[in-house]
């Protein structure tokens, strides 16, 4: 009779342990699933924001931006959209104006980068990359080139069309990369 009480307590302990293992496994599995759902929702939100931000940036107008022409004269462009400025820069580069003519204070590239800084939410870092023929444009608030893009990021792309001297439209691929700031 004395042994039956000890066996009952041992059986109760084993049963309790099994129930706790099953319960903790369910909590772990549910918690991990909720994390993946939350991450997927956030990724979808980031993608929508990137697409909206790219559209907004390309459609936004800048009061003034400049570049140096092939003879070194400062040329002012007024009330141009960012997409018009990108198209102008690549057309001028194609015609022999060096890429450095678009860089510096008040010039096209700095003006576009400033506009991006105003339109992209503060919790994001950004990079705008545009390709045309053998040339490219890369603007970012935190990195120097595409090699520095973080692995965890979202992107939205669109094509702008530039009329070539031959009369054929050529595509300029414009991509906006966004990644969350680490706080």
N, C-alpha and C positions, 0 to 999 in steps of 0.2 A: 503494500500500500504506500509506503514511503516513496518508492521509486516512481509511482505514477504521477505524483505532483511535480517532480523534477522534469519528467518527460513532457508533461503538458506545458510547462513554462518554456522548455526548449522548442517545442512545436510552435508555440505562440511567437517566440522570438524569430524563428525562421519565416513564419508566415508574414510577420510585420516587415522583415527585411525584404521579402519578395514584393510586397505591396509598395514599399518605399522605392525600390528600384524601378518598378513599372511606372509609378507616378513621376519620378524624376526624369525618366526617359521621355514620357509624354510632354513634360514641361520643356525639356531641352529641344525636342523635335518641333513643338509648336513655336517656341521662341526663335529658333533658327529660320523657320518658314516665314514668320512675321518679319524678320530682318530682311530676308530676300524680297518680300513683297514691298517693304518700305524702300529698299534700294532701287527696285525696278520703277516704282512710282517716281522717286527722285530723279532717276536717269531719264525717264520720260519727260518730266518737267524741265530738266536741263536741255533736252533736245528741242522742245518747243520754244524755250527761251532763246536758244542759239539761233533757231530759224527766224524768230521774230526780230531778234537783235540785228541779224544780218540784213533782213529786209529794211528795217528802220535806218540802219547806218547808210546803206546804199541809196536810199531815197532822201536822206536828210541833205539839206543845203548848207553850204559854208559861205559866209559873207565874203570871205576873201582868202585866197591862197596864191602862192606865186611859184615861179621856177625861173631858172636862167636859161635863156635861149642859146643856140649854138654859138652865138657871138659874145656871150657873157652878159647880155642885157637882162635886167630883172623884168619879168612879164607878170602882170597882175591878172588873176582870174577872179571875177566877182559873181556871186550868187550862182554857183555851180553845185550840183549834187555830187556826192561822193562817187557815185558810179560814173558820172561825167568826168570827174577828175582822174579816176583810174583809167578810163578810156583815153583821155587826153595824154596822160603820162606815157602809156604804152605806144600810142601813135607817134608821139614826139621821139621816144626812144628808138622806135623803128626807123624814124627819119634821121637819126644820127645824134640826137641830143643825149649826152651822157647821163647815166642814172644818178650821179652825184648832183646834177642840176636840180633835182627834186627834193633834196634833203637839206635840212637846216631850219632855223627859226622862221616861221611864217610860210614855209614852202609847203608844197602839196602833201608830202608824206607826213610831216609833223602835224599839219592841219587835220588830216584824216585820223591820225593816232589820237589827237586831242578829242575829236568827235567820238571815237570809240570809247574813250575814257568817260565821256559824259553819258553815253547811252547804255553802257554795260553795267549791270548791277554790281555794287561794291564787293559782294561775296565771291566774285569771279575774277580770275586773271584772263587775259585774252591775247589772241594772236590772229592777225588777218594775213592770209597768204593768197597772192594772185599770180597766176602763170600765164604767159603769152609767148609763144614761139620759144626762143631760148632765154627769155628774160623772166625775172620774177620780182615780186614786191613782197616784203615781209615786214610787218609792223607788230610790235608787242609791247605790253606794259612791263614785262618781266624777263623775257628771254631774247637771245640774239638771233636764233634761227630755228628751222624745223627740227634740227637734231636735239634741241632743248625741250621739245614738246613732252609733257608728262604722258605716261602710259594711260593714266585714268583721265579721260577728257571726253568732251562731246564736240561735235562739229556739225556745221551746216554749210552747204555749198550751193552756188548758183553759177550760171554762165552769163557773161556779158558778151555782146557781139560787137566786134570792131570790123569795119569795112576796110578791107585790104586795098592797096593800089590796083590790084587786078580786078577789083569789083566783087570779089568773093568775101562773104562774111567769115571772119575767123573768131573762134571762141576764146574768151579769157575766163578761166576757171577761178572763181573767188571763193575762198573757204574761210569761215570764221571758226576758230577753235576756242573753246571755253573750258576752264577747269576751276574747281572750287579752291578758294584760298584756304590755306591751312592756318588755323588760329591757335 
